[in-house]
Amino acid sequence: MGATFSRAAVSGAVAAAVAGGAYRALRARPRRRWQRTNYAGRTVDLYAGPAVALGAAAGTAVLPLPARTRYAAVLAAGGCGAYD
């Protein structure tokens, strides 16, 4: 159990670090096409989706899983990021 928890913790830390870094990098150079007006009339950005997709892909890549499983997880994360 200890080794499994340790791998999951490392994967989560990697995912969080990559997602946070990607989000900060995307917000550093704002683009109009990545901004929308919400229901309250405020401008919001759409940078969280790609940032989380990159973080999930990086977190999955460090897990000791079969290559097909990692590939499927990365595709699922990319699909969720694109949907968001």
PETARA-V456877 format. One line per field, one symbol per residue. ss: DSSP state (A for helix, B for strand, O for the rest). phi: phi as a letter, one per 20 degrees, with the letter a starting at -180 (. if undefined). burial: + if it has 24 or more other ideal C-beta (glycine too) atoms within 12 Angstrom, else -. Layout:
ss=???
phi=???
burial=???
This chain:
ss=OAAAAAAAAAAAAAAAAAAAAAAAAAAAOOOAAABBBOOOOOBBBOAAAAAAAAAAAAAAAOOOOOAAAAAAAAAAAAAAAAAO
phi=.fffffffffffffffffffffffffffcfcffecceefeneecddefgffffffffffffefedfgfffffffffffffffff
burial=----------+--++--++--++--+------------------+++-++++++++++++-++---------++--+---+---
